[in-house]
Amino acid sequence: MFVDTHAHLDFPEFEKDVNEVVERALASGVTAIVNIGTSVESSRKVIEISREFDCCWAAVGIHPHDAKDVSDSAMEALRELGKDKKVVAVGEVGLDFYRNLSPREIQEAAFRRFLDLAEELDKPVIIHSRDASRQTLQILEGRGKPLRGVMHCFSSSPEVAKRCFGLGLLVSCAGQITFSNADTLRTKFRQIPYQNVMLETDCPFLAPQKWRGERSEPAYIPEIAQEFSRLYSVPLEEIARVTTENAKKLFGI
């Protein structure tokens, strides 16, 4: 049994066959999928998907690329959406200083607002942090209180991971861990306890090496789990057990 903790089944890539995608996920042993909102409208769509499929859950948020759209009205809309019984987290929110599609100071202000919202709603936070580990940790540690959440698509150092664990966060990884040129990432994860890891696809992005360049989907989670099994030299069943328990505990599913 597996959980895909980060999917985007509301994206256009799944518009024509989302039913089949969910069926393949279930057939592969993926029993739960958390679909992640990236805007107010995306958040509405992932809630609709979660209502259509029992195995699907939702997170509401605005991606840091669009932090400039985090207005008072957008926050109020997400606050109301976040009260839905199938919403299990606030996200995807955070900082992206790689593309800088929103000004950095606006990203940081929006991130702080979303952390406040997660606390208000008593839900974990799904954090996007790219080329911004120092600033992300500065904001998180500056709150002076424990968190519940996950550093999505983690690729930073084991030292950063340790600080995240100290805050109460987990880390997750998608299909890039299987890439033939991902030796550096695999070396980092060998120094991170698998007991603090969850699995994700970030689909439609980052399909595992076997399907690299194609659309990813939740059914590929077992392939990612196999890589972690090899990485940590533990049985696949142990990776499935630990990562699933982590997801169930974090999201309450």
KACORNOR-V646503 format. One record per pair of residues at least 12 apart in sequence whose C-alpha atoms are under 10 Angstrom apart, sorted by the first residue. I is the first residue (numbers start at 1). J is the second residue. Records with the same first field share a line. If there is no record, write none. Layout:
# KACORNOR-V646503
I->J + J
This chain:
# KACORNOR-V646503
1->26 + 28 + 29 + 30 + 31 + 32 + 222 + 237 + 239 + 240 + 241 + 243 + 244 + 245
2->25 + 26 + 28 + 29 + 30 + 31 + 32 + 33 + 198 + 199 + 200 + 218 + 219 + 221 + 222 + 225 + 237 + 239 + 240 + 241 + 242 + 243 + 244 + 245 + 247
3->25 + 29 + 30 + 31 + 32 + 33 + 34 + 55 + 56 + 198 + 199 + 200 + 201 + 218 + 221 + 222 + 240 + 243 + 244 + 245 + 246 + 247 + 248 + 253
4->25 + 30 + 31 + 32 + 33 + 34 + 35 + 56 + 172 + 174 + 198 + 199 + 200 + 201 + 202 + 203 + 217 + 218 + 219 + 220 + 221 + 222 + 243 + 244 + 247
5->32 + 33 + 34 + 35 + 36 + 57 + 58 + 126 + 150 + 152 + 172 + 173 + 174 + 198 + 199 + 200 + 201 + 202 + 218 + 221 + 243 + 244 + 247 + 248 + 251
6->33 + 34 + 35 + 36 + 37 + 58 + 59 + 91 + 92 + 126 + 152 + 153 + 172 + 173 + 174 + 198 + 199 + 200 + 201 + 202 + 203 + 218
7->33 + 34 + 35 + 36 + 37 + 46 + 56 + 57 + 58 + 174 + 200 + 201 + 202 + 203 + 204 + 205 + 216 + 217 + 218
8->33 + 34 + 35 + 36 + 37 + 38 + 42 + 45 + 46 + 58 + 201 + 202 + 203 + 204 + 205 + 217 + 218
9->21 + 22 + 33 + 34 + 35 + 36 + 37 + 42 + 45 + 46 + 49 + 56 + 202 + 203 + 204 + 217 + 218
10->35 + 36 + 37 + 38 + 41 + 42 + 43 + 44 + 45 + 46 + 47 + 48 + 49 + 204
11->37 + 38 + 42 + 45 + 46 + 203 + 204
12->204
13->203 + 204 + 215 + 216
14->203 + 204 + 215 + 217
18->49 + 217
19->52 + 53
21->217 + 218 + 219
22->53 + 55 + 56 + 217 + 218 + 219
23->53 + 218 + 219
24->217 + 218 + 219 + 220
25->55 + 217 + 218 + 219 + 220 + 221 + 222
26->55 + 218 + 219
27->219
28->218 + 219 + 220 + 221 + 222 + 223
29->218 + 219 + 220 + 221 + 222 + 240
30->55 + 218 + 219 + 220 + 221 + 222 + 240 + 244
31->54 + 55 + 56 + 218 + 219 + 244
32->53 + 54 + 55 + 56 + 57 + 218 + 244 + 247 + 248 + 253
33->50 + 53 + 54 + 55 + 56 + 57 + 58 + 200 + 201 + 218
34->46 + 50 + 55 + 56 + 57 + 58 + 59 + 86 + 87 + 88 + 89 + 200 + 218 + 247 + 251 + 253
35->47 + 49 + 50 + 56 + 57 + 58 + 59 + 60 + 87 + 88 + 89 + 91 + 92 + 202 + 203
36->57 + 58 + 59 + 60 + 61 + 62 + 63 + 87 + 88 + 89 + 90 + 91 + 92 + 93 + 126 + 202
37->58 + 59 + 60 + 61 + 62 + 63 + 78 + 89 + 90 + 91 + 92 + 93
38->59 + 60 + 61 + 62 + 63 + 64 + 65 + 66 + 91 + 92 + 93
39->60 + 61 + 62 + 63 + 64 + 65 + 66 + 67 + 69 + 70 + 74 + 78 + 91 + 92 + 93
40->60 + 61 + 62 + 63 + 69 + 70 + 73 + 74 + 75 + 76 + 77 + 78 + 81
41->60 + 61 + 62 + 74 + 77 + 78
42->59 + 60 + 61 + 62
43->58 + 59 + 60 + 61 + 62 + 77 + 78 + 81 + 82 + 87 + 90 + 91 + 92
44->58 + 59 + 60 + 77 + 78 + 81 + 82
45->58 + 60
46->58 + 59 + 60 + 86 + 87
47->59 + 60 + 81 + 82 + 84 + 85 + 86 + 87
48->86
49->86
50->85 + 86 + 87
51->85 + 86
54->86
55->253
56->86 + 87 + 253
57->85 + 86 + 87 + 88 + 89 + 251 + 253
58->81 + 82 + 84 + 85 + 86 + 87 + 88 + 89 + 90 + 91 + 251
59->78 + 81 + 82 + 84 + 86 + 87 + 88 + 89 + 90 + 91 + 92 + 123 + 124 + 125 + 126 + 251
60->77 + 78 + 79 + 81 + 82 + 83 + 87 + 88 + 89 + 90 + 91 + 92 + 93 + 114 + 118 + 125 + 126
61->74 + 75 + 78 + 79 + 81 + 82 + 89 + 90 + 91 + 92 + 93 + 94 + 114 + 117 + 118 + 125 + 126
62->74 + 75 + 78 + 90 + 91 + 92 + 93 + 94 + 110 + 111 + 114
63->91 + 92 + 93 + 94 + 95 + 96 + 107 + 110 + 111 + 127 + 128
64->91 + 92 + 93 + 94 + 95 + 96 + 97 + 99 + 100 + 101 + 102 + 103 + 104 + 106 + 107 + 108 + 110 + 111 + 127 + 128 + 129 + 130
65->93 + 94 + 95 + 96 + 97 + 98 + 99 + 100 + 101 + 102 + 103 + 104 + 107
66->93 + 100 + 101 + 102 + 103 + 106 + 107 + 110
67->93 + 94 + 95 + 96 + 101 + 102 + 103 + 104 + 105 + 106 + 107 + 108 + 109 + 110 + 111
68->101 + 102 + 103 + 104 + 105 + 106 + 107 + 109 + 110
69->102 + 106 + 110
70->106 + 107 + 109 + 110 + 111 + 113 + 114
71->110
75->110 + 113 + 114 + 117
76->117
78->90 + 114 + 117
79->114 + 117 + 118 + 120 + 121
80->121
82->117 + 118 + 121 + 122 + 123
83->121 + 122 + 123
86->253
87->123 + 251
88->121 + 122 + 123 + 124 + 125 + 250 + 251 + 252 + 253
89->118 + 121 + 122 + 123 + 124 + 125 + 126 + 148 + 149 + 250 + 251 + 252
90->114 + 115 + 117 + 118 + 119 + 121 + 122 + 123 + 124 + 125 + 126 + 127 + 149
91->111 + 114 + 115 + 118 + 123 + 124 + 125 + 126 + 127 + 128 + 149 + 150 + 152
92->111 + 114 + 125 + 126 + 127 + 128 + 129 + 151 + 152
93->107 + 110 + 111 + 112 + 113 + 114 + 115 + 125 + 126 + 127 + 128 + 129 + 152
94->107 + 108 + 109 + 110 + 111 + 112 + 114 + 115 + 125 + 126 + 127 + 128 + 129 + 130 + 132 + 135 + 136 + 139 + 151 + 152
95->107 + 108 + 109 + 110 + 111 + 127 + 128 + 129 + 130 + 131 + 132 + 133 + 135 + 136
96->108 + 128 + 129 + 130 + 131 + 132 + 133 + 136
97->129 + 130 + 131 + 132 + 133 + 135
98->129 + 130 + 131 + 132
99->130 + 131
100->130 + 131
104->132 + 135
108->135 + 136 + 139
109->139
111->127 + 128 + 136 + 139 + 140
112->139 + 140 + 143
114->127
115->127 + 139 + 140 + 143 + 147
116->143
118->147 + 148 + 149
119->147 + 148
122->148
123->147 + 148 + 149 + 250 + 251 + 252
124->147 + 148 + 149 + 150 + 169 + 250 + 251 + 252
125->147 + 148 + 149 + 150 + 151 + 152 + 169 + 250 + 251
126->148 + 149 + 150 + 151 + 152 + 169 + 170 + 171 + 172
127->149 + 150 + 151 + 152 + 153 + 154 + 169 + 171
128->150 + 151 + 152 + 153 + 154
129->151 + 152 + 153 + 154 + 155 + 156
130->152 + 153 + 154 + 155 + 156
131->155 + 156
132->156
133->155 + 156 + 157 + 160 + 161
134->160
137->160 + 163 + 164 + 167
140->164 + 167
141->163 + 164 + 166 + 167
144->167
145->167 + 168
146->166 + 167 + 168 + 169
147->164 + 165 + 166 + 167 + 168 + 169
148->165 + 167 + 168 + 169 + 170 + 250 + 251
149->164 + 165 + 167 + 168 + 169 + 170 + 171 + 247 + 250 + 251
150->164 + 165 + 168 + 169 + 170 + 171 + 172 + 196 + 197 + 198 + 247 + 250
151->164 + 165 + 169 + 170 + 171 + 172 + 173 + 197 + 198
152->170 + 171 + 172 + 173 + 174 + 198 + 199 + 200 + 202
153->171 + 172 + 173 + 174 + 175 + 176 + 177 + 198 + 199 + 200 + 201 + 202 + 206
154->170 + 171 + 172 + 173 + 174 + 185 + 188 + 189 + 197
155->171 + 172 + 173 + 176 + 177 + 184 + 185 + 186 + 188 + 189
156->185 + 188 + 189
157->185 + 187 + 188 + 189 + 191 + 192
158->187 + 188 + 189 + 190 + 191 + 192 + 193
159->188 + 191 + 192
161->188 + 189 + 191 + 192 + 193 + 196
162->191 + 192 + 193 + 196
165->196
168->196
169->196 + 197 + 250
170->194 + 195 + 196 + 197 + 198 + 246 + 247 + 250
171->189 + 192 + 194 + 195 + 196 + 197 + 198 + 199
172->194 + 196 + 197 + 198 + 199 + 200 + 201 + 243
173->185 + 189 + 197 + 198 + 199 + 200 + 201 + 202 + 224 + 225 + 228
174->198 + 199 + 200 + 201 + 202 + 203 + 205 + 206 + 207 + 208 + 216 + 220 + 221 + 224 + 225
175->199 + 200 + 201 + 202 + 203 + 205 + 206 + 207 + 208 + 209 + 210 + 211 + 212 + 216 + 220 + 221 + 223 + 224 + 225 + 227
176->201 + 205 + 206 + 207 + 208 + 209 + 212 + 224
177->189 + 206 + 208 + 209 + 224 + 225 + 227 + 228 + 231
178->206 + 207 + 208 + 209 + 210 + 212 + 223 + 224 + 225 + 226 + 227 + 228
179->206 + 207 + 208 + 209 + 210 + 212 + 227
180->208 + 209 + 210
181->209
186->227 + 228 + 231 + 232
187->231
189->228 + 231 + 232
190->228 + 231 + 232 + 233
191->232
192->232
193->232
194->228 + 229 + 231 + 232 + 234 + 238 + 239 + 242 + 243
195->238 + 239 + 241 + 242 + 243 + 245 + 246
196->242 + 243 + 246
197->228 + 239 + 242 + 243 + 244 + 246 + 247
198->225 + 239 + 240 + 242 + 243 + 244 + 245 + 246 + 247
199->221 + 222 + 224 + 225 + 228 + 239 + 240 + 243 + 244 + 246 + 247
200->217 + 218 + 220 + 221 + 224 + 225 + 243
201->216 + 217 + 218 + 219 + 220 + 221 + 224
202->216 + 217 + 218
203->215 + 216 + 217 + 218 + 220
204->216 + 217 + 218
205->217
207->220 + 221 + 223 + 224
208->220 + 221 + 223 + 224 + 227
209->223 + 224
210->223
221->240
222->236 + 239 + 240
225->237 + 238 + 239 + 240 + 243
226->239 + 240
227->239
228->240
